[in-house]
Amino acid sequence: MVFTPIMLRQPAVILADFPQSEDDEFPEEPLQDEEPLRHEVGIHKECAEVLHFYRIFGAHGVIECLKCRVRIIVPRTVATYADLRRYCSESGSRRSA
């Protein structure tokens, strides 16, 4: 199953799956919506750098690109890729209303 990129924020901050190489001896499985967010959560599609996820004192989480310094703050209830997808979808619809 292919991971569908997640639009974290407008304009165009997109979390994509890690690139897969045909040369990898042990290729990683594609990200799954049901799995917990990792520290290295995915790739920032716009600059091709790794996005990092970490918690701030249990109050909320942050997704950050260390290259271009984009930071996305998410509620502490976001624990899986599905939670992140749902949160970003809901917050996007609230911003456009």
Secondary structure, 3 states (H helix, E strand, C coil): CCCCCEEEECCCEEEECCCCCCCCCCCCCCCCCCCECCCEEEEECCCCEEEEEEEECCCEEEEEECCCCCEEEEECCCCEHHHHHHHHHHHHHHHHC
